[in-house]
Amino acid sequence: MRTQVCIIGGGPSGLLLSQLLQKKGIESVVLEAKTRAYVLGRIRAGVLEVGFAELMREAGVGARMDAEGFRHEGTIISSGGSQFRIDFKKHTSTSVLVYGQTELTRDLYDAREQSGGAIVYNVEHTTIHDAKTDAPYVTYMLDGTEHRIDCDYVAGCDGFHGVSRNTIPDTVRRDYEKIYPFGWLGVLSETPPVHHELIYADSDRGFALCSMRNENLSRYYIQCALSDHVEDWTDAAFWNELKRRLPEDVAERLITGPSIEKSIAPLRSFVSEPMRWGRLFLCGDAAHIVPPTGAKGLNTAASDIYYLYHGLVQHYEAKDDGGLERFSQKALARVWKAERFSWWMTNLLHRFPDQSPFDLKMQAADVAFLRENEAAQKVFAENYVGLPF
């Protein structure tokens, strides 16, 4: 098989890239290790920056997002029992969209299949060959038979555990990582959200987040120990602990119900450099991970896709490789800013096991400064809605 761009990974970033390229007449094939149903079964965050939403519209898959997504013009920060609102609209003249990643991915799958876009599921032993040459190719196994795709470029959108990043030699690649000493216990429930905007809560007992998927589907999180297991937490125990970390008036309004999904996610900050090696380009979790506190994981993947998409269009339409040559530099510059914001929010709102009384006072002062200072709120809002590409 021959194509122009071989995309490894059928999650939202790989699908979005393939859809954008098709709009420009650039051929691609998407290789996915799992089934469509498996990918759509993943529960992920769904806070979309301005730039991500624009890419969805440009790809021709923004109609349901715009119709069903929740437009959030601010967010609530709770600390020490009191709360304050940061107004995105006031400080940036824009907002974010809350639209579940599952629904977003479904829209992309539907669009790819309706347009005849090539997606190969259940591939195994995917291997990238000759990425440093002008003739890269990818091999994979499907139903016991080896297949080969010759291509111009390879886009590695296959996540943290995929093959793409490890294709770059250790002598070339440098990884930066911070592991946080806690996780997030998340619960999905068929209950109305406790508030129409997200609530980020800092308490003596640890962090909590009140989020939503739609008007009848809520997503809640609490900070937990890395040693915890999902089985350690009954629904009742989760709801009781969540209420203890929220302001009293919010806890009183909270409607609880049986969990329909419950999971624990560890938190890490991770960046791999460079994001390009020859004709292989890394996008999303294949190159970087952020703690979910700042809602940047999906959005940093979108910025990678933006830079790669425009670089490929520039190459095929204008025979200009400038965008591809600068891809890693431009993507990493924005990634590190998103890493900083996510790291800062995580440190601002969580309890760490080794915090001293001085550390706790500094944390409280940082929250107070954010509450009282318009300039600090503007910086927060600019980062949250998304820095420009």
N, C-alpha and C positions, 0 to 999 in steps of 0.2 A: 504494500500500500504506500502511496505517496501523498503527502499533504504539505502545506506551507508551515503550519505551527502545530506541533504535537503538545497537547495540554495534559499533564499528568495530575489527576485529581478532579473528581466530579462534584466538589462542594460548590458553595456560592461563588468563590473567586474564579475557579476554573470555568464554571458555566457562564459567568458574567463576561469574562474575557472572550470566550468563544462566540457569544451572542454579539458583542460589540464588533468583533472582527468580521463576522458574517455580514453585518450591516455595511461594511466597507468592501465586501467582495473578497475577503481574505479567508482562505480555507483553513479549517482546523479539525482535529480529531481529539476527543476527550476520552481518556482512559480512567476508569474508576474501579477500585479494588472491591467495592461492595455493590449491593443492589440499590436501585432507586429508593425502594422502601426503607432500607437500612439508613441511607443518608437522611431521608425525611423524618426518620425516627429520632434523630438527635435533637435534644432540647438545648437551645442556645439563646443568647441575648438578642435583642432586636431594637436597639437604639441606633438610628441611622443619622449620621451627620449629613449636612447639606450636600456635600460633594458626592457622597454615596447615592443619595436619592436622585441627584442629577444624572449620575451614570446609569441608574436603572431606567430613567426616562429616555436617555439617549439610546439605550439598548432596546427600547420599545417594549419594556416590561414593567412600566411604572403605573399602569392604570389602576390595578387592584390595590397597590400600595397607597396611592393617593386617595382612593375611595374609602379604604378600610383602616388605614394607619391613623394613629393618634398623634396630632401635632402638639408637641410640648414646648411651651414658650418659657419654661423655667423649671427649677427643681428645688426641693426642700432639703435643708441641712438641719439636722437635729443634734444637739449636744447638751449634756447636762440637764436634760428635761425641757429645755427651751428650743425653739426652732425659728429659722428665718428662711426667706426665699431669695434665690438668685434669679433675676429676671433676664432671660436670654434675649427677649425681644427688645428690651430697653437698651441693653449693652451692645447688641450685635445686629439689631434690626432683622433677626431671623430666628429660627427654631430648629428643633430636631423632630424626627418622626419615630414613633414607636410602632414597629411592625415586625412580628415574629420572624426569626431567621428561617424557621420551617416553611412559613408561607412564602417568603421571599425566594427560597430555593425551589419550592414547588412552581412558582411563576416562571423561573428560569428553565426548569426542566420542561414545562409545558411548551414554552416558546421554542426551545431547541428541537423538541420532537415534532412540533407542528411545522417547523421550517425544514425538517429533514436533516438537522445537524447530527453529525456522527458522534455517538457516545457508545463506548464499549464497556460493559459492566463485567464484574467478577474476574477481572484480570489478575494474574499472579506473576510473581518473579519479574516485575517490570525492571528493566535495566536500560540506562542511558549510555550510549556509545559515542565516542569521537566528538564529544561536545566542544573540544578545542579546535576542531577542524571546520572546514566549510561544508562538510557533508555529515552532520550528525544523524543518528538514527536511534530508534527505541525498539527494544524487543520485549515481548511479554508472552506469557502462557495463558491460553484459554481452552478449557475442556481438554487439557492434555496435549495441545498442539501449540508449537511456538509460532508467533507472528512477528512481523517486522514492519515498522513504519519509518520510511525515509522522510526527512523534513528539512526545512531551512533553520528552524529554531525550536527549542524545547522550553515550555513554561512549566516550572515545578510548582504546582498548586496543591501538593499532596500532604500538607500538614507536617506537624512536628516529627512524627514517626515515619514519614515517607522516605523514598529513596533519593529524592532530588538533592537535598542538602548534602547528604553523605557522598554524593557523586563528586563533589568538590574535594580535592585532596586536602588532608590535614595540614600539609605544608603551605597551602594557600589560604585555608579557611581559619578564621579566628572567632571563637564563640565567647560571648559575655553573658553571665547568668547570675541571678540572685533568686534564691529559694526562700520563701516566706515561711515562718514557723507556725502557720495555721492554714486552715482551709475554709471553704464556704459550704455550708449545708443548705441546699436549695430545695424548695417544695413548690410544686405546681398544683393549684387547686381550682376547682370550678366554683369560684366565689368572686363577687364583684371587688375590684380594687379598693383599698382603704382610702385612697386619695387619687385625684385625677392626674397628679404628677408624681414622679419618683420621690421617695423619701430616703435619704441617706442618714442613718442614725449612728451616732457615737455614744457609747455609754460605758460605765464602769465594768459592765459585764461583757463588753465586746461590741463589735460592729453588727449592724442589721441593715437590710435594704428591702424596701417595699416597692415592687415593680408590677408590671401587668403585661398581658398579651392582648387582651381585648376587654370589653366591658363586663364579661362574665368569666374571665380566666385570669387568675392572679399568679404572680411569681414572687416568692419571698425567700430571703436568704439570711442566715446568721453565721457569724464567725464561729468556727469550732476547732477543736484540737486535731492535729494531723493524725493522731492515733485513733480518732473516732471512726466508727463504722455506721453505715446507714441503719443497720439493725439495732444500734444502740438508741436510736431516736424514734419513739412512737410519735404519732401525729399529735397527741395531747401534749407530750413533752416539748415538741417543737413550738406549738402555738403558745404555750405558757412562757417559754423562754423568749420568743419573739416579743410578746407583750411587755415583758420586763425590760426590754431594751428600747422601747418606743415611748414617746411622750404620753402621758396619761390620757389625754383627750383622743389621741390616735388609737391607743390600745383599746379604748372603750368602743370605738367605731368599728374595730376589726371584725369582720365576719369570717369565721373559720369553717372548715369542712374537710372531708377526707382528701388525702393527697392522691393525685393521679400519677405523680412522678416525684421521686425523691432521690437525691444524689449528693455526693460530696466531691468537690473539686479542689485540688491543691492550687496554690497561687505561686506563680513565678514570673520574673522578668527575664527575657532572653532575647538576644540579638546575635545573628550570625553575619559576619562580613567576609568577603563581599557578597552581594546578592546577584552578581553575574559572574559566570566563568565560561569564557568562550561564547557559545551560542545557547547556553543554559541560563535561564533567568529564574530566580526564586521569588515567589509571591506569598504573602500571608504567613500562616503559621509555619510554613517550611523555612522561613527566615527569621521570624520573630514572634514572641509571645508577650502579652501584657497581662498583669492582673486585671480582673474584670471591673475593678472599682471605677475606672474612668470610662467604661463602655467603649473601648478603643479597639478591641480585637478584630472584629469584622471590618471596622472602618479603616484600620491600617492596611488590611488586605485590599480594600477598595482603592486606596491611594497607590499601592503597588500596581494594581491593574490599570489605573489611569496612566501612569508613566509608561508602562510596557505597551499598552494599547496605542498610545499616541506615537511611541517610538517605532512600532511596527508599521503603522499607517504612513509615517514619514518615510520609512524605508521603502515600502512597496509603491507608494504614490509619487514620491519625489526623489527616490534613489539617494536619500540622505540618511546616513547612519548616526547622526549626531544625537538623536534621542535615545537610541539603544546604547551608544557609548556612555552616555551620562546617566543611564537608568539607575545603576547601583548608588551612585553619589546622591542623586536627587531623592531616591526612595529612602535611603538611610538617613538623610538629613531630616525628613519629616518623621520617620519612625522614631528616632531618638527623642524628638520633641513629644511625641505621644507616649513614649516610655517614661519620660520625665513626669508628665502629668499624671499618668497612672500610678507611678511610684509615689508621687507626692500625695495623691488622694488616699492611697493605701496607708501611708504613714500618718496621715492626718486623722483618720477615722477608726483605726484598729488598735487593739490592745496587744502589745508585744510582751512576751514572757520576761524579758530582761529590762523592762522599763524601770528607771529609778524615779523617785519623787520629782526630781528636777525635770526629767524627760516628760512626765505627765503635765507639769506646769507649762513647759514649752509647747506641748501639744494643745493645751487649753488656750494658750495665748495666740497660737496660730489660728485656731477656730474663731476666737474673738476678733482678731484682725480681719478675717474674712467677713465676719458679720458686720463690722463697723466701717469698713473701708470700701468706697465705691470703686477705686482703681483695682483693688484686689478682686472684687466681684466681676469687673469687666474682663480681667485676665482669665478668671475661671470660665466665664461664659464663652469667651473666644476659643478657648481650648476645648470646651465641651461640645459646642456646635460644630467644631472642626476647623483646623487651620487651613488656609488655602493650599491648593496643590501647587 
